[in-house]
C-alpha cells in the first residue's frame, strides 16, 4: 500500500510541465473565442472597454442577435445553404472515400498500388493550381453557380481515401475470405461486414469533412455568384460589409456561424478521439 501511495504521489516533473503547457496553450486558444462571445452580448459602446470586461456590465443579447437574424443580409438563408452544402458534401465524401479505400485495400486488381500512388500524388498539387481549369469546366457543363457543383467539389477527397484506407488495411483479410466462401460479393462484404468495423474512422472523417466544408470560403467565393446561393462564409462577408463598424453585431454573427461546428464536435468528440487513437496505433 505504501508503495502504491508513493507511486501516486510521484508525478513526473516532465508530465507536470507538459500538463501546465497544455493548459496554458488551451487558455491562449480559448481567449479569442471568449472575447468574441463576450462582445456579442454587449452594447457597442462597451466592446472595447479597457481593461477587458469578460462578463458584460450591460447586456444587449436579444437586440444584437435579433439584428443579425432579422437584418438585410438574409442570415437565415446563408445558414440554410451552408447546412445543405455541408451535409450533402459530407455524405458524398464519406461514401466515395470509404468505397475507394475498400477498393485500394481489399480488392485485388492489376496495378492497384501504382494507381493508389497516382491518386495520392494528386494531393501534392496545390488547390489553387486547379482552380482555373475547374472554373472553365464548371462553366462549360453548367455546374457553375450551383450547390451541386460545390458538393461535387468536396465530395471526392484524396485525404479521406488515404485516412480510411489506413483503417481498412488494419482489418484481417480472413473476414473477406470467410464471407466469400459463404457467397458474399464485395458490396455485401463492404456494407455489412467491414463498414461496422471502421465506424470510428467513418465518424471521425465525417465530422472533419463537415467542419472543413462549413469553414470553406475559397470554393463558394469562386464558384458562386448568385447571392441567393451564398453559404455562411460569404454571408459573413456580406454582413460585415453592411455592419463592419458594429463589432458587437459582427461578433454575434460570428458566434451564430460557429454554433453548428460546436454542436457537431461536442456530439462526435468521443468518436473523433477514438478514431484518432486507433489511427495512431495502426499508423
LOTIFI-531262 format. One record per residue (C-alpha): residue in one letter; residue number from 1; x, y, z; chain. Coordinates in pm, 1 decimal. Layout:
% residues N
+---+-----+----------+----------+----------+---+
! r !   k !       px !       py !       pz ! c !
+---+-----+----------+----------+----------+---+
! A ! NUM !        X !        Y !        Z ! A !
...
+---+-----+----------+----------+----------+---+
This chain:
% residues 283
+---+-----+----------+----------+----------+---+
! r !   k !       px !       py !       pz ! c !
+---+-----+----------+----------+----------+---+
! X !   1 !      0.0 !      0.0 !      0.0 ! A !
! X !   2 !    286.1 !    237.3 !     85.9 ! A !
! X !   3 !    447.8 !    162.5 !   -249.9 ! A !
! X !   4 !    123.6 !    235.8 !   -437.2 ! A !
! X !   5 !     69.8 !    558.1 !   -243.8 ! A !
! X !   6 !    425.3 !    669.7 !   -317.2 ! A !
! X !   7 !    373.2 !    589.8 !   -689.0 ! A !
! X !   8 !     60.3 !    807.0 !   -697.8 ! A !
! X !   9 !    242.3 !   1097.2 !   -533.3 ! A !
! X !  10 !    548.1 !   1080.7 !   -758.3 ! A !
! X !  11 !    414.5 !   1274.5 !  -1054.4 ! A !
! X !  12 !    697.6 !   1303.2 !  -1308.1 ! A !
! X !  13 !    817.6 !   1659.8 !  -1348.8 ! A !
! X !  14 !    810.3 !   1630.3 !  -1728.1 ! A !
! X !  15 !    442.7 !   1527.8 !  -1721.5 ! A !
! X !  16 !    358.3 !   1814.8 !  -1485.5 ! A !
! X !  17 !    539.4 !   2056.7 !  -1715.1 ! A !
! X !  18 !    361.6 !   1919.4 !  -2022.0 ! A !
! X !  19 !     24.7 !   1944.1 !  -1847.4 ! A !
! X !  20 !     85.1 !   2305.5 !  -1748.0 ! A !
! X !  21 !    197.9 !   2388.8 !  -2101.6 ! A !
! X !  22 !   -115.8 !   2229.4 !  -2249.1 ! A !
! X !  23 !   -338.3 !   2417.9 !  -2004.6 ! A !
! X !  24 !   -161.1 !   2743.0 !  -2097.5 ! A !
! X !  25 !   -198.7 !   2676.7 !  -2469.8 ! A !
! X !  26 !   -563.9 !   2586.2 !  -2415.3 ! A !
! X !  27 !   -630.6 !   2916.6 !  -2240.6 ! A !
! X !  28 !   -448.4 !   3110.5 !  -2513.1 ! A !
! X !  29 !   -654.8 !   2940.9 !  -2784.8 ! A !
! X !  30 !   -981.5 !   2995.1 !  -2597.6 ! A !
! X !  31 !   -930.9 !   3365.1 !  -2520.1 ! A !
! X !  32 !  -1029.7 !   3496.6 !  -2867.9 ! A !
! X !  33 !  -1346.1 !   3286.1 !  -2861.4 ! A !
! X !  34 !  -1436.5 !   3406.0 !  -2511.0 ! A !
! X !  35 !  -1378.0 !   3768.6 !  -2616.2 ! A !
! X !  36 !  -1593.6 !   3715.9 !  -2925.8 ! A !
! X !  37 !  -1873.8 !   3565.2 !  -2718.8 ! A !
! X !  38 !  -1847.5 !   3841.9 !  -2459.9 ! A !
! X !  39 !  -1850.6 !   4117.3 !  -2724.8 ! A !
! X !  40 !  -2159.9 !   3968.3 !  -2887.7 ! A !
! X !  41 !  -2351.2 !   4016.2 !  -2562.6 ! A !
! X !  42 !  -2261.5 !   4382.9 !  -2502.8 ! A !
! X !  43 !  -2377.8 !   4721.2 !  -2627.8 ! A !
! X !  44 !  -2143.1 !   4859.7 !  -2892.5 ! A !
! X !  45 !  -2002.5 !   5126.8 !  -2661.3 ! A !
! X !  46 !  -1876.3 !   4862.0 !  -2416.3 ! A !
! X !  47 !  -1699.2 !   4634.6 !  -2665.5 ! A !
! X !  48 !  -1354.7 !   4796.8 !  -2637.9 ! A !
! X !  49 !  -1362.9 !   4896.1 !  -2272.7 ! A !
! X !  50 !  -1023.6 !   4864.8 !  -2102.1 ! A !
! X !  51 !   -945.2 !   4661.4 !  -1902.8 ! A !
! X !  52 !  -1143.9 !   4395.8 !  -2086.4 ! A !
! X !  53 !  -1481.3 !   4318.0 !  -1932.3 ! A !
! X !  54 !  -1511.0 !   3942.8 !  -1985.9 ! A !
! X !  55 !  -1851.5 !   3945.6 !  -1816.0 ! A !
! X !  56 !  -2057.0 !   4235.2 !  -1956.2 ! A !
! X !  57 !  -2173.6 !   4502.5 !  -1713.0 ! A !
! X !  58 !  -2456.0 !   4589.0 !  -1950.7 ! A !
! X !  59 !  -2628.5 !   4316.2 !  -2150.3 ! A !
! X !  60 !  -2769.3 !   4354.6 !  -2501.1 ! A !
! X !  61 !  -2814.1 !   3995.2 !  -2610.4 ! A !
! X !  62 !  -3155.4 !   3984.4 !  -2773.9 ! A !
! X !  63 !  -3107.3 !   4312.7 !  -2960.2 ! A !
! X !  64 !  -2770.9 !   4208.4 !  -3109.0 ! A !
! X !  65 !  -2878.8 !   3863.5 !  -3222.8 ! A !
! X !  66 !  -3213.0 !   3992.5 !  -3348.3 ! A !
! X !  67 !  -3033.2 !   4242.1 !  -3571.9 ! A !
! X !  68 !  -2819.1 !   3959.3 !  -3709.5 ! A !
! X !  69 !  -3100.7 !   3717.1 !  -3786.4 ! A !
! X !  70 !  -3359.0 !   3973.3 !  -3899.7 ! A !
! X !  71 !  -3121.8 !   4209.7 !  -4080.8 ! A !
! X !  72 !  -3087.8 !   4282.8 !  -4451.8 ! A !
! X !  73 !  -2805.3 !   4032.0 !  -4501.3 ! A !
! X !  74 !  -3051.5 !   3737.0 !  -4505.7 ! A !
! X !  75 !  -2851.5 !   3543.7 !  -4249.8 ! A !
! X !  76 !  -3103.4 !   3255.0 !  -4219.2 ! A !
! X !  77 !  -3074.3 !   3181.2 !  -4592.7 ! A !
! X !  78 !  -2692.8 !   3170.8 !  -4577.4 ! A !
! X !  79 !  -2720.1 !   2944.2 !  -4274.6 ! A !
! X !  80 !  -2953.8 !   2704.3 !  -4452.5 ! A !
! X !  81 !  -2733.6 !   2699.5 !  -4764.2 ! A !
! X !  82 !  -2429.4 !   2606.9 !  -4555.8 ! A !
! X !  83 !  -2615.3 !   2330.1 !  -4376.0 ! A !
! X !  84 !  -2737.9 !   2186.0 !  -4706.0 ! A !
! X !  85 !  -2397.8 !   2200.5 !  -4878.9 ! A !
! X !  86 !  -2204.9 !   2071.9 !  -4575.2 ! A !
! X !  87 !  -2435.8 !   1777.2 !  -4507.8 ! A !
! X !  88 !  -2455.2 !   1666.1 !  -4871.6 ! A !
! X !  89 !  -2080.5 !   1707.4 !  -4922.6 ! A !
! X !  90 !  -2008.6 !   1506.7 !  -4608.2 ! A !
! X !  91 !  -2239.8 !   1223.5 !  -4711.6 ! A !
! X !  92 !  -2098.8 !   1203.8 !  -5063.7 ! A !
! X !  93 !  -1738.9 !   1229.0 !  -4949.3 ! A !
! X !  94 !  -1778.4 !    958.3 !  -4685.1 ! A !
! X !  95 !  -1940.0 !    716.0 !  -4930.7 ! A !
! X !  96 !  -1686.9 !    779.3 !  -5209.5 ! A !
! X !  97 !  -1383.2 !    776.6 !  -4980.3 ! A !
! X !  98 !  -1492.2 !    461.7 !  -4797.6 ! A !
! X !  99 !  -1559.5 !    272.3 !  -5121.9 ! A !
! X ! 100 !  -1229.3 !    388.0 !  -5271.5 ! A !
! X ! 101 !  -1042.1 !    292.0 !  -4955.1 ! A !
! X ! 102 !  -1201.8 !    -51.5 !  -4960.1 ! A !
! X ! 103 !  -1110.8 !    -97.9 !  -5326.4 ! A !
! X ! 104 !   -748.3 !      1.5 !  -5269.5 ! A !
! X ! 105 !   -704.1 !   -237.7 !  -4975.8 ! A !
! X ! 106 !   -935.3 !   -536.7 !  -5017.4 ! A !
! X ! 107 !   -998.4 !   -572.9 !  -5391.8 ! A !
! X ! 108 !   -711.3 !   -727.8 !  -5584.0 ! A !
! X ! 109 !   -658.4 !   -598.1 !  -5939.3 ! A !
! X ! 110 !   -351.3 !   -535.3 !  -6155.5 ! A !
! X ! 111 !   -176.0 !   -204.7 !  -6085.7 ! A !
! X ! 112 !   -367.5 !   -138.7 !  -5762.7 ! A !
! X ! 113 !    -71.9 !      0.9 !  -5568.8 ! A !
! X ! 114 !     53.6 !    205.6 !  -5865.3 ! A !
! X ! 115 !   -293.4 !    355.0 !  -5914.5 ! A !
! X ! 116 !   -315.0 !    443.6 !  -5545.9 ! A !
! X ! 117 !     21.5 !    619.2 !  -5567.1 ! A !
! X ! 118 !   -108.6 !    822.4 !  -5862.0 ! A !
! X ! 119 !   -419.5 !    917.0 !  -5662.6 ! A !
! X ! 120 !   -204.5 !   1003.2 !  -5361.5 ! A !
! X ! 121 !     27.5 !   1214.3 !  -5577.5 ! A !
! X ! 122 !   -264.1 !   1436.9 !  -5680.4 ! A !
! X ! 123 !   -282.4 !   1550.9 !  -5317.6 ! A !
! X ! 124 !     53.5 !   1722.0 !  -5367.7 ! A !
! X ! 125 !    -94.0 !   1951.4 !  -5634.5 ! A !
! X ! 126 !   -193.0 !   2287.3 !  -5479.6 ! A !
! X ! 127 !   -565.3 !   2351.0 !  -5491.5 ! A !
! X ! 128 !   -500.4 !   2694.7 !  -5641.5 ! A !
! X ! 129 !   -333.1 !   2533.9 !  -5944.6 ! A !
! X ! 130 !   -654.8 !   2355.3 !  -6041.3 ! A !
! X ! 131 !   -899.9 !   2639.3 !  -5984.0 ! A !
! X ! 132 !   -884.5 !   2787.1 !  -6334.6 ! A !
! X ! 133 !   -933.7 !   2452.8 !  -6517.5 ! A !
! X ! 134 !  -1214.4 !   2364.5 !  -6278.0 ! A !
! X ! 135 !  -1377.4 !   2701.4 !  -6330.9 ! A !
! X ! 136 !  -1368.5 !   2656.9 !  -6710.7 ! A !
! X ! 137 !  -1503.9 !   2301.4 !  -6687.1 ! A !
! X ! 138 !  -1780.3 !   2403.8 !  -6446.4 ! A !
! X ! 139 !  -1887.3 !   2689.2 !  -6675.6 ! A !
! X ! 140 !  -1897.7 !   2458.5 !  -6975.8 ! A !
! X ! 141 !  -2103.9 !   2181.6 !  -6814.3 ! A !
! X ! 142 !  -2342.5 !   2401.8 !  -6618.3 ! A !
! X ! 143 !  -2217.3 !   2338.2 !  -6265.3 ! A !
! X ! 144 !  -2103.3 !   2696.5 !  -6205.7 ! A !
! X ! 145 !  -2318.1 !   2888.3 !  -5960.1 ! A !
! X ! 146 !  -2491.8 !   2577.3 !  -5828.3 ! A !
! X ! 147 !  -2482.1 !   2397.0 !  -5496.5 ! A !
! X ! 148 !  -2442.4 !   2070.9 !  -5688.3 ! A !
! X ! 149 !  -2107.1 !   2194.8 !  -5814.3 ! A !
! X ! 150 !  -1991.6 !   2279.4 !  -5461.8 ! A !
! X ! 151 !  -2098.2 !   1938.7 !  -5332.4 ! A !
! X ! 152 !  -1911.5 !   1760.7 !  -5611.5 ! A !
! X ! 153 !  -1600.5 !   1970.6 !  -5542.6 ! A !
! X ! 154 !  -1581.0 !   1846.6 !  -5185.1 ! A !
! X ! 155 !  -1723.9 !   1501.7 !  -5246.6 ! A !
! X ! 156 !  -1402.9 !   1348.4 !  -5377.0 ! A !
! X ! 157 !  -1121.7 !   1361.4 !  -5124.7 ! A !
! X ! 158 !   -776.4 !   1207.0 !  -5156.5 ! A !
! X ! 159 !   -713.4 !   1270.0 !  -4788.9 ! A !
! X ! 160 !  -1036.3 !   1092.9 !  -4692.5 ! A !
! X ! 161 !   -945.2 !    793.5 !  -4906.7 ! A !
! X ! 162 !   -599.1 !    780.5 !  -4753.9 ! A !
! X ! 163 !   -725.7 !    807.7 !  -4395.2 ! A !
! X ! 164 !   -991.9 !    539.4 !  -4436.2 ! A !
! X ! 165 !   -753.6 !    313.5 !  -4626.0 ! A !
! X ! 166 !   -532.3 !    300.2 !  -4317.8 ! A !
! X ! 167 !   -822.1 !    159.2 !  -4116.7 ! A !
! X ! 168 !   -932.0 !    -89.2 !  -4382.2 ! A !
! X ! 169 !   -572.2 !   -211.2 !  -4407.1 ! A !
! X ! 170 !   -578.6 !   -297.9 !  -4037.8 ! A !
! X ! 171 !   -868.2 !   -541.8 !  -4082.9 ! A !
! X ! 172 !   -770.6 !   -902.6 !  -4140.2 ! A !
! X ! 173 !   -836.9 !  -1047.7 !  -4486.5 ! A !
! X ! 174 !   -981.0 !  -1355.0 !  -4313.8 ! A !
! X ! 175 !  -1310.5 !  -1168.3 !  -4275.3 ! A !
! X ! 176 !  -1333.0 !  -1125.8 !  -4651.3 ! A !
! X ! 177 !  -1220.2 !  -1478.2 !  -4730.8 ! A !
! X ! 178 !  -1478.4 !  -1624.6 !  -4492.8 ! A !
! X ! 179 !  -1754.0 !  -1408.8 !  -4641.9 ! A !
! X ! 180 !  -1653.1 !  -1502.1 !  -4996.3 ! A !
! X ! 181 !  -1667.1 !  -1872.2 !  -4905.9 ! A !
! X ! 182 !  -2027.1 !  -1808.2 !  -4793.9 ! A !
! X ! 183 !  -2100.4 !  -1648.4 !  -5131.7 ! A !
! X ! 184 !  -2092.1 !  -1279.4 !  -5038.8 ! A !
! X ! 185 !  -1987.0 !  -1025.2 !  -5302.3 ! A !
! X ! 186 !  -1772.5 !   -716.9 !  -5249.9 ! A !
! X ! 187 !  -2069.3 !   -480.6 !  -5198.8 ! A !
! X ! 188 !  -2213.3 !   -710.1 !  -4934.7 ! A !
! X ! 189 !  -1876.2 !   -751.2 !  -4762.0 ! A !
! X ! 190 !  -1817.5 !   -375.7 !  -4772.0 ! A !
! X ! 191 !  -2157.6 !   -274.0 !  -4640.0 ! A !
! X ! 192 !  -2240.8 !   -549.0 !  -4395.0 ! A !
! X ! 193 !  -1904.1 !   -660.7 !  -4257.4 ! A !
! X ! 194 !  -1629.3 !   -401.3 !  -4293.8 ! A !
! X ! 195 !  -1819.3 !    -73.7 !  -4253.3 ! A !
! X ! 196 !  -1934.9 !   -158.9 !  -3897.6 ! A !
! X ! 197 !  -1571.9 !   -234.9 !  -3808.3 ! A !
! X ! 198 !  -1448.7 !    108.8 !  -3915.1 ! A !
! X ! 199 !  -1731.7 !    317.0 !  -3768.7 ! A !
! X ! 200 !  -1495.7 !    529.0 !  -3551.8 ! A !
! X ! 201 !  -1290.4 !    617.4 !  -3858.6 ! A !
! X ! 202 !  -1600.3 !    695.1 !  -4063.6 ! A !
! X ! 203 !  -1739.2 !    915.1 !  -3786.2 ! A !
! X ! 204 !  -1405.8 !   1093.8 !  -3746.2 ! A !
! X ! 205 !  -1374.2 !   1168.6 !  -4114.2 ! A !
! X ! 206 !  -1741.5 !   1272.6 !  -4142.4 ! A !
! X ! 207 !  -1700.5 !   1526.0 !  -3861.1 ! A !
! X ! 208 !  -1377.4 !   1664.3 !  -4005.7 ! A !
! X ! 209 !  -1530.6 !   1683.3 !  -4354.7 ! A !
! X ! 210 !  -1832.5 !   1871.2 !  -4221.6 ! A !
! X ! 211 !  -1608.5 !   2121.9 !  -4041.3 ! A !
! X ! 212 !  -1384.3 !   2173.2 !  -4346.1 ! A !
! X ! 213 !  -1683.7 !   2226.5 !  -4574.2 ! A !
! X ! 214 !  -1858.9 !   2462.1 !  -4333.5 ! A !
! X ! 215 !  -1544.9 !   2674.5 !  -4299.1 ! A !
! X ! 216 !  -1460.4 !   2673.6 !  -4668.8 ! A !
! X ! 217 !  -1453.7 !   3025.4 !  -4809.7 ! A !
! X ! 218 !  -1249.2 !   2984.7 !  -5126.2 ! A !
! X ! 219 !  -1471.6 !   2743.8 !  -5322.2 ! A !
! X ! 220 !  -1801.3 !   2930.4 !  -5265.5 ! A !
! X ! 221 !  -1625.7 !   3259.0 !  -5340.0 ! A !
! X ! 222 !  -1506.1 !   3134.0 !  -5680.1 ! A !
! X ! 223 !  -1790.9 !   2908.8 !  -5787.4 ! A !
! X ! 224 !  -2092.5 !   3107.8 !  -5665.2 ! A !
! X ! 225 !  -2211.2 !   3446.9 !  -5783.6 ! A !
! X ! 226 !  -2584.3 !   3440.3 !  -5703.4 ! A !
! X ! 227 !  -2633.4 !   3585.6 !  -5354.0 ! A !
! X ! 228 !  -2929.3 !   3354.6 !  -5300.8 ! A !
! X ! 229 !  -2681.7 !   3063.7 !  -5306.8 ! A !
! X ! 230 !  -2423.9 !   3213.8 !  -5072.9 ! A !
! X ! 231 !  -2300.4 !   2998.1 !  -4785.5 ! A !
! X ! 232 !  -2240.9 !   3129.8 !  -4435.8 ! A !
! X ! 233 !  -1879.4 !   3226.7 !  -4507.9 ! A !
! X ! 234 !  -1979.4 !   3451.6 !  -4797.1 ! A !
! X ! 235 !  -2279.9 !   3565.4 !  -4595.3 ! A !
! X ! 236 !  -2048.8 !   3673.9 !  -4314.7 ! A !
! X ! 237 !  -1854.1 !   3880.4 !  -4565.5 ! A !
! X ! 238 !  -2174.2 !   4044.3 !  -4690.1 ! A !
! X ! 239 !  -2288.2 !   4102.5 !  -4332.7 ! A !
! X ! 240 !  -1953.8 !   4261.1 !  -4240.4 ! A !
! X ! 241 !  -1979.1 !   4492.0 !  -4542.5 ! A !
! X ! 242 !  -2308.7 !   4622.4 !  -4407.8 ! A !
! X ! 243 !  -2227.1 !   4621.6 !  -4037.4 ! A !
! X ! 244 !  -1846.6 !   4620.8 !  -4017.9 ! A !
! X ! 245 !  -1839.8 !   4926.9 !  -3794.8 ! A !
! X ! 246 !  -2054.3 !   4749.8 !  -3532.7 ! A !
! X ! 247 !  -1826.6 !   4493.5 !  -3372.4 ! A !
! X ! 248 !  -2092.8 !   4365.8 !  -3134.5 ! A !
! X ! 249 !  -2310.8 !   4266.0 !  -3434.1 ! A !
! X ! 250 !  -2019.5 !   4111.6 !  -3625.5 ! A !
! X ! 251 !  -1926.3 !   3908.8 !  -3317.6 ! A !
! X ! 252 !  -2288.8 !   3798.8 !  -3274.7 ! A !
! X ! 253 !  -2290.4 !   3684.5 !  -3637.8 ! A !
! X ! 254 !  -1959.1 !   3502.0 !  -3584.6 ! A !
! X ! 255 !  -2090.7 !   3321.7 !  -3277.5 ! A !
! X ! 256 !  -2402.5 !   3220.6 !  -3470.6 ! A !
! X ! 257 !  -2186.3 !   3092.2 !  -3756.5 ! A !
! X ! 258 !  -1982.0 !   2854.4 !  -3541.9 ! A !
! X ! 259 !  -2267.5 !   2708.5 !  -3336.1 ! A !
! X ! 260 !  -2319.0 !   2410.8 !  -3574.7 ! A !
! X ! 261 !  -1947.0 !   2331.6 !  -3558.0 ! A !
! X ! 262 !  -1954.7 !   2326.3 !  -3178.0 ! A !
! X ! 263 !  -2264.1 !   2105.9 !  -3176.0 ! A !
! X ! 264 !  -2113.3 !   1860.7 !  -3425.4 ! A !
! X ! 265 !  -1786.2 !   1841.7 !  -3235.6 ! A !
! X ! 266 !  -1947.2 !   1804.7 !  -2892.3 ! A !
! X ! 267 !  -2177.3 !   1528.8 !  -3018.3 ! A !
! X ! 268 !  -1897.9 !   1345.6 !  -3200.4 ! A !
! X ! 269 !  -1592.8 !   1419.6 !  -2984.9 ! A !
! X ! 270 !  -1585.7 !   1066.5 !  -2844.0 ! A !
! X ! 271 !  -1578.8 !    918.6 !  -3194.8 ! A !
! X ! 272 !  -1312.2 !   1167.2 !  -3304.6 ! A !
! X ! 273 !  -1083.0 !   1085.9 !  -3012.8 ! A !
! X ! 274 !  -1138.7 !    713.6 !  -3057.9 ! A !
! X ! 275 !  -1079.0 !    733.1 !  -3431.1 ! A !
! X ! 276 !   -760.3 !    936.1 !  -3396.2 ! A !
! X ! 277 !   -633.0 !    699.6 !  -3125.0 ! A !
! X ! 278 !   -698.1 !    393.2 !  -3339.3 ! A !
! X ! 279 !   -539.9 !    561.3 !  -3639.2 ! A !
! X ! 280 !   -232.9 !    644.6 !  -3433.9 ! A !
! X ! 281 !   -196.5 !    288.1 !  -3315.2 ! A !
! X ! 282 !   -235.9 !    142.2 !  -3661.5 ! A !
! X ! 283 !    -31.4 !    407.4 !  -3839.1 ! A !
+---+-----+----------+----------+----------+---+
